[in-house]
Amino acid sequence: MSGHSKFANIKHKKEKNDAAKGKIFTRIGREIAVAVKEGGPDPNNNSKLKDVIAKAKANNMPNDTIDRSIKKAAGDGDGVNYEKVTYEGYGPSGIAIIVDALTDNKNRTAANVRNAFTKGNGNMGTTGCVSFMFDQKGQIIVAKEDYSGDADELMMTALDAGADDFVEEEDSYEILTDPDAFSEVREAMEAAGIAMVSAEVTMIPQTWGELSSEADIKSMNKLLDLLDEDDDVQEVYHNWDMPEE
């Protein structure tokens, strides 16, 4: 891995999101709707909703917007039903890509995702074609600029709460958990007053791929931008070791 900084990637993603706050709020609103429909509107009895609320706050979503989304989902019996769909495929030079979407029209979403792969010089594959190259993990990132305490103390807080791994990087600390232990670990960090740049269950690549040609880099960025512009797309995971900006 050539200096793969998760914090730098998250900051880059957040800066892009800041430029399109409405879009990220819409996506989180859909996640809230799905969480409420699955487990009810009370975050104290719905750990998935609690995690989505934490994600919303990390993205500076106002509390009243969060509350409105929960109330709307709880009272909207005839509202839109979003279905989770996952697509897998390859970018330029075989870069592995997983796309998670929440949609009310699978045909539309599949066509849009396929179009993004085609225009980005990649191709969609079958279910399972690349997911075996990723591990599903709870991932919490704490920026060193936000945490002035002792690294060992932070590590013990995380491990005592049930984390699997703690990694110190140049600019941040990364805490990894089993997906089932994620909520508990995140809540322990929150209770300890530790600011988290990012906290979510994600797909982490087992190996990273590099793109050497300018044409491939341009195509890959186009593919990712097209997916990012699609309102149905919630998350995109890939194993491209993006060059630092």
GIHUMO-V231477 format. One record per run of one state. SS is the DSSP state (h for helix, s for strand, l for the rest). FROM is the first residue (numbers start at 1). TO is the last residue. If there is no record, write none. Layout:
ss=SS from=FROM to=TO
ss=SS from=FROM to=TO
This chain:
ss=l from=1 to=5
ss=h from=6 to=18
ss=l from=19 to=20
ss=h from=21 to=39
ss=l from=40 to=42
ss=h from=43 to=45
ss=l from=46 to=46
ss=h from=47 to=58
ss=l from=59 to=62
ss=h from=63 to=75
ss=l from=76 to=82
ss=s from=83 to=90
ss=l from=91 to=91
ss=h from=92 to=94
ss=l from=95 to=95
ss=s from=96 to=103
ss=l from=104 to=105
ss=h from=106 to=119
ss=l from=120 to=122
ss=s from=123 to=124
ss=l from=125 to=130
ss=h from=131 to=133
ss=s from=134 to=143
ss=h from=144 to=146
ss=l from=147 to=150
ss=h from=151 to=160
ss=l from=161 to=164
ss=s from=165 to=168
ss=l from=169 to=171
ss=s from=172 to=177
ss=l from=178 to=178
ss=h from=179 to=191
ss=l from=192 to=197
ss=s from=198 to=205
ss=l from=206 to=208
ss=s from=209 to=209
ss=l from=210 to=213
ss=h from=214 to=229
ss=l from=230 to=232
ss=s from=233 to=238
ss=l from=239 to=239
ss=s from=240 to=240
ss=l from=241 to=245
